Amino acid sequence: MFKKISATGVPLTRELAREWAAMTPLPGEREIRPARHEFLLAKVRNQTFGGPSWACGVERSTGKKYRLDGQHSSKMLQDLPPDVAFPKDLLVTIDTWEFDSLDQDASVMFNMYNHPKSVRSNQDAMGVYLAQAQETSDLDRSLSVKITSGIAEFEKTLDPKEAFLPQPRDRGLYFLGKKADVYTAFARWVATLEGLKNGGFLSRPAVVGEMLNHWLKDRSSAEEFWGLVLRENHPEVDHETRTLAETFRGWLAQRRYRGSQYKAKAATAWRHYLRERRAEEQEAREAAPARETTLAPPPAVSRGSESVNTL
């Protein structure tokens, strides 16, 4: 049996954070999640950290105290970087429980905190991240989950030392981390495409990841290319953007194609599109001097101190 014996609010101090971080955890406590640590640290940096809620349990048979909740926040506060000040004038809420023994009550006590059936969805969690920055506060949560899933697909292609791959419910960190400006700008562009004919393509992380890959390499070309794909409105009926759209639409209906196939198909169409676009640009550059020569006035003929135009 177990019961709550106290609930108190006490001043949050560095000493208390160290004490809580060092407390013996309930056996089976989850491992530290770096993304959760970064999320809490960002709140301290942004001065939106309102104070943690911690819980401990005292085993009646031994009198030993165990940490039930507060692992991430206490260790984050204990290990703040030198350039981050410890938050001032905050309270920490501490719930203290009493239970008979670990053998009888440990699993029940564990499930009282962060149980999967009571945890918010990825979409709910996304709303918390979006609200932290003015640039993302108006983005649709459901679409943002799709976009950040695509960003994660792109990050997987980077050097492991550089890649940032938070858990799905923490992917909103892409809008708060060191690449926030880039990923926010990308998300705002993608948001303009959602209601188009083929907006359903955005449900495939591999497609969004490839869109980001192209967008980072050549923003204007990528916006034109993917705009044509999602609108499916190029005047040439056999254009690569129309062909790609038709292929993806068929694949989505069949639901048996892998992400790698979507990426490969998109990459091929993108390369062909870039070759054609650059060839057209080169032709335009070569034609420009010829037009200028044709339109130029004839040279003037000098007669003594006067200049006379041959026309």
Secondary structure as a PSIPRED ss2 file (coil, helix, strand):
# PSIPRED VFORMAT (PSIPRED V4.0)

   1 M C   1.000  0.000  0.000
   2 F E   0.000  0.000  1.000
   3 K E   0.000  0.000  1.000
   4 K E   0.000  0.000  1.000
   5 I E   0.000  0.000  1.000
   6 S E   0.000  0.000  1.000
   7 A E   0.000  0.000  1.000
   8 T E   0.000  0.000  1.000
   9 G E   0.000  0.000  1.000
  10 V E   0.000  0.000  1.000
  11 P E   0.000  0.000  1.000
  12 L C   1.000  0.000  0.000
  13 T C   1.000  0.000  0.000
  14 R H   0.000  1.000  0.000
  15 E H   0.000  1.000  0.000
  16 L H   0.000  1.000  0.000
  17 A H   0.000  1.000  0.000
  18 R H   0.000  1.000  0.000
  19 E H   0.000  1.000  0.000
  20 W H   0.000  1.000  0.000
  21 A H   0.000  1.000  0.000
  22 A H   0.000  1.000  0.000
  23 M C   1.000  0.000  0.000
  24 T C   1.000  0.000  0.000
  25 P E   0.000  0.000  1.000
  26 L C   1.000  0.000  0.000
  27 P C   1.000  0.000  0.000
  28 G C   1.000  0.000  0.000
  29 E C   1.000  0.000  0.000
  30 R C   1.000  0.000  0.000
  31 E C   1.000  0.000  0.000
  32 I C   1.000  0.000  0.000
  33 R C   1.000  0.000  0.000
  34 P H   0.000  1.000  0.000
  35 A H   0.000  1.000  0.000
  36 R H   0.000  1.000  0.000
  37 H H   0.000  1.000  0.000
  38 E H   0.000  1.000  0.000
  39 F H   0.000  1.000  0.000
  40 L H   0.000  1.000  0.000
  41 L H   0.000  1.000  0.000
  42 A H   0.000  1.000  0.000
  43 K H   0.000  1.000  0.000
  44 V H   0.000  1.000  0.000
  45 R H   0.000  1.000  0.000
  46 N C   1.000  0.000  0.000
  47 Q C   1.000  0.000  0.000
  48 T C   1.000  0.000  0.000
  49 F C   1.000  0.000  0.000
  50 G C   1.000  0.000  0.000
  51 G C   1.000  0.000  0.000
  52 P C   1.000  0.000  0.000
  53 S E   0.000  0.000  1.000
  54 W E   0.000  0.000  1.000
  55 A E   0.000  0.000  1.000
  56 C E   0.000  0.000  1.000
  57 G E   0.000  0.000  1.000
  58 V E   0.000  0.000  1.000
  59 E E   0.000  0.000  1.000
  60 R C   1.000  0.000  0.000
  61 S C   1.000  0.000  0.000
  62 T C   1.000  0.000  0.000
  63 G C   1.000  0.000  0.000
  64 K C   1.000  0.000  0.000
  65 K E   0.000  0.000  1.000
  66 Y E   0.000  0.000  1.000
  67 R E   0.000  0.000  1.000
  68 L E   0.000  0.000  1.000
  69 D E   0.000  0.000  1.000
  70 G C   1.000  0.000  0.000
  71 Q H   0.000  1.000  0.000
  72 H H   0.000  1.000  0.000
  73 S H   0.000  1.000  0.000
  74 S H   0.000  1.000  0.000
  75 K H   0.000  1.000  0.000
  76 M H   0.000  1.000  0.000
  77 L H   0.000  1.000  0.000
  78 Q H   0.000  1.000  0.000
  79 D C   1.000  0.000  0.000
  80 L C   1.000  0.000  0.000
  81 P C   1.000  0.000  0.000
  82 P C   1.000  0.000  0.000
  83 D C   1.000  0.000  0.000
  84 V C   1.000  0.000  0.000
  85 A C   1.000  0.000  0.000
  86 F C   1.000  0.000  0.000
  87 P C   1.000  0.000  0.000
  88 K C   1.000  0.000  0.000
  89 D C   1.000  0.000  0.000
  90 L C   1.000  0.000  0.000
  91 L E   0.000  0.000  1.000
  92 V E   0.000  0.000  1.000
  93 T E   0.000  0.000  1.000
  94 I E   0.000  0.000  1.000
  95 D E   0.000  0.000  1.000
  96 T E   0.000  0.000  1.000
  97 W E   0.000  0.000  1.000
  98 E E   0.000  0.000  1.000
  99 F E   0.000  0.000  1.000
 100 D C   1.000  0.000  0.000
 101 S C   1.000  0.000  0.000
 102 L H   0.000  1.000  0.000
 103 D H   0.000  1.000  0.000
 104 Q H   0.000  1.000  0.000
 105 D H   0.000  1.000  0.000
 106 A H   0.000  1.000  0.000
 107 S H   0.000  1.000  0.000
 108 V H   0.000  1.000  0.000
 109 M H   0.000  1.000  0.000
 110 F H   0.000  1.000  0.000
 111 N H   0.000  1.000  0.000
 112 M C   1.000  0.000  0.000
 113 Y C   1.000  0.000  0.000
 114 N C   1.000  0.000  0.000
 115 H C   1.000  0.000  0.000
 116 P C   1.000  0.000  0.000
 117 K C   1.000  0.000  0.000
 118 S C   1.000  0.000  0.000
 119 V C   1.000  0.000  0.000
 120 R C   1.000  0.000  0.000
 121 S C   1.000  0.000  0.000
 122 N H   0.000  1.000  0.000
 123 Q H   0.000  1.000  0.000
 124 D H   0.000  1.000  0.000
 125 A H   0.000  1.000  0.000
 126 M H   0.000  1.000  0.000
 127 G H   0.000  1.000  0.000
 128 V H   0.000  1.000  0.000
 129 Y H   0.000  1.000  0.000
 130 L H   0.000  1.000  0.000
 131 A C   1.000  0.000  0.000
 132 Q C   1.000  0.000  0.000
 133 A C   1.000  0.000  0.000
 134 Q C   1.000  0.000  0.000
 135 E C   1.000  0.000  0.000
 136 T C   1.000  0.000  0.000
 137 S C   1.000  0.000  0.000
 138 D C   1.000  0.000  0.000
 139 L C   1.000  0.000  0.000
 140 D C   1.000  0.000  0.000
 141 R H   0.000  1.000  0.000
 142 S H   0.000  1.000  0.000
 143 L H   0.000  1.000  0.000
 144 S H   0.000  1.000  0.000
 145 V H   0.000  1.000  0.000
 146 K H   0.000  1.000  0.000
 147 I H   0.000  1.000  0.000
 148 T H   0.000  1.000  0.000
 149 S H   0.000  1.000  0.000
 150 G H   0.000  1.000  0.000
 151 I H   0.000  1.000  0.000
 152 A H   0.000  1.000  0.000
 153 E H   0.000  1.000  0.000
 154 F H   0.000  1.000  0.000
 155 E H   0.000  1.000  0.000
 156 K C   1.000  0.000  0.000
 157 T C   1.000  0.000  0.000
 158 L C   1.000  0.000  0.000
 159 D C   1.000  0.000  0.000
 160 P C   1.000  0.000  0.000
 161 K C   1.000  0.000  0.000
 162 E C   1.000  0.000  0.000
 163 A C   1.000  0.000  0.000
 164 F C   1.000  0.000  0.000
 165 L C   1.000  0.000  0.000
 166 P C   1.000  0.000  0.000
 167 Q C   1.000  0.000  0.000
 168 P H   0.000  1.000  0.000
 169 R H   0.000  1.000  0.000
 170 D H   0.000  1.000  0.000
 171 R H   0.000  1.000  0.000
 172 G H   0.000  1.000  0.000
 173 L H   0.000  1.000  0.000
 174 Y H   0.000  1.000  0.000
 175 F H   0.000  1.000  0.000
 176 L C   1.000  0.000  0.000
 177 G C   1.000  0.000  0.000
 178 K C   1.000  0.000  0.000
 179 K C   1.000  0.000  0.000
 180 A H   0.000  1.000  0.000
 181 D H   0.000  1.000  0.000
 182 V H   0.000  1.000  0.000
 183 Y H   0.000  1.000  0.000
 184 T H   0.000  1.000  0.000
 185 A H   0.000  1.000  0.000
 186 F H   0.000  1.000  0.000
 187 A H   0.000  1.000  0.000
 188 R H   0.000  1.000  0.000
 189 W H   0.000  1.000  0.000
 190 V H   0.000  1.000  0.000
 191 A H   0.000  1.000  0.000
 192 T C   1.000  0.000  0.000
 193 L C   1.000  0.000  0.000
 194 E C   1.000  0.000  0.000
 195 G C   1.000  0.000  0.000
 196 L C   1.000  0.000  0.000
 197 K C   1.000  0.000  0.000
 198 N C   1.000  0.000  0.000
 199 G H   0.000  1.000  0.000
 200 G H   0.000  1.000  0.000
 201 F H   0.000  1.000  0.000
 202 L H   0.000  1.000  0.000
 203 S H   0.000  1.000  0.000
 204 R C   1.000  0.000  0.000
 205 P H   0.000  1.000  0.000
 206 A H   0.000  1.000  0.000
 207 V H   0.000  1.000  0.000
 208 V H   0.000  1.000  0.000
 209 G H   0.000  1.000  0.000
 210 E H   0.000  1.000  0.000
 211 M H   0.000  1.000  0.000
 212 L H   0.000  1.000  0.000
 213 N H   0.000  1.000  0.000
 214 H H   0.000  1.000  0.000
 215 W H   0.000  1.000  0.000
 216 L H   0.000  1.000  0.000
 217 K H   0.000  1.000  0.000
 218 D C   1.000  0.000  0.000
 219 R H   0.000  1.000  0.000
 220 S H   0.000  1.000  0.000
 221 S H   0.000  1.000  0.000
 222 A H   0.000  1.000  0.000
 223 E H   0.000  1.000  0.000
 224 E H   0.000  1.000  0.000
 225 F H   0.000  1.000  0.000
 226 W H   0.000  1.000  0.000
 227 G H   0.000  1.000  0.000
 228 L H   0.000  1.000  0.000
 229 V H   0.000  1.000  0.000
 230 L H   0.000  1.000  0.000
 231 R H   0.000  1.000  0.000
 232 E C   1.000  0.000  0.000
 233 N C   1.000  0.000  0.000
 234 H C   1.000  0.000  0.000
 235 P C   1.000  0.000  0.000
 236 E C   1.000  0.000  0.000
 237 V C   1.000  0.000  0.000
 238 D C   1.000  0.000  0.000
 239 H C   1.000  0.000  0.000
 240 E H   0.000  1.000  0.000
 241 T H   0.000  1.000  0.000
 242 R H   0.000  1.000  0.000
 243 T H   0.000  1.000  0.000
 244 L H   0.000  1.000  0.000
 245 A H   0.000  1.000  0.000
 246 E H   0.000  1.000  0.000
 247 T H   0.000  1.000  0.000
 248 F H   0.000  1.000  0.000
 249 R H   0.000  1.000  0.000
 250 G H   0.000  1.000  0.000
 251 W H   0.000  1.000  0.000
 252 L H   0.000  1.000  0.000
 253 A H   0.000  1.000  0.000
 254 Q H   0.000  1.000  0.000
 255 R C   1.000  0.000  0.000
 256 R C   1.000  0.000  0.000
 257 Y C   1.000  0.000  0.000
 258 R C   1.000  0.000  0.000
 259 G H   0.000  1.000  0.000
 260 S H   0.000  1.000  0.000
 261 Q H   0.000  1.000  0.000
 262 Y H   0.000  1.000  0.000
 263 K H   0.000  1.000  0.000
 264 A H   0.000  1.000  0.000
 265 K H   0.000  1.000  0.000
 266 A H   0.000  1.000  0.000
 267 A H   0.000  1.000  0.000
 268 T H   0.000  1.000  0.000
 269 A H   0.000  1.000  0.000
 270 W H   0.000  1.000  0.000
 271 R H   0.000  1.000  0.000
 272 H H   0.000  1.000  0.000
 273 Y H   0.000  1.000  0.000
 274 L H   0.000  1.000  0.000
 275 R H   0.000  1.000  0.000
 276 E H   0.000  1.000  0.000
 277 R H   0.000  1.000  0.000
 278 R H   0.000  1.000  0.000
 279 A H   0.000  1.000  0.000
 280 E H   0.000  1.000  0.000
 281 E H   0.000  1.000  0.000
 282 Q H   0.000  1.000  0.000
 283 E H   0.000  1.000  0.000
 284 A H   0.000  1.000  0.000
 285 R H   0.000  1.000  0.000
 286 E H   0.000  1.000  0.000
 287 A H   0.000  1.000  0.000
 288 A H   0.000  1.000  0.000
 289 P H   0.000  1.000  0.000
 290 A H   0.000  1.000  0.000
 291 R H   0.000  1.000  0.000
 292 E H   0.000  1.000  0.000
 293 T H   0.000  1.000  0.000
 294 T H   0.000  1.000  0.000
 295 L H   0.000  1.000  0.000
 296 A C   1.000  0.000  0.000
 297 P C   1.000  0.000  0.000
 298 P C   1.000  0.000  0.000
 299 P C   1.000  0.000  0.000
 300 A E   0.000  0.000  1.000
 301 V E   0.000  0.000  1.000
 302 S E   0.000  0.000  1.000
 303 R E   0.000  0.000  1.000
 304 G C   1.000  0.000  0.000
 305 S C   1.000  0.000  0.000
 306 E E   0.000  0.000  1.000
 307 S E   0.000  0.000  1.000
 308 V E   0.000  0.000  1.000
 309 N E   0.000  0.000  1.000
 310 T C   1.000  0.000  0.000
 311 L C   1.000  0.000  0.000
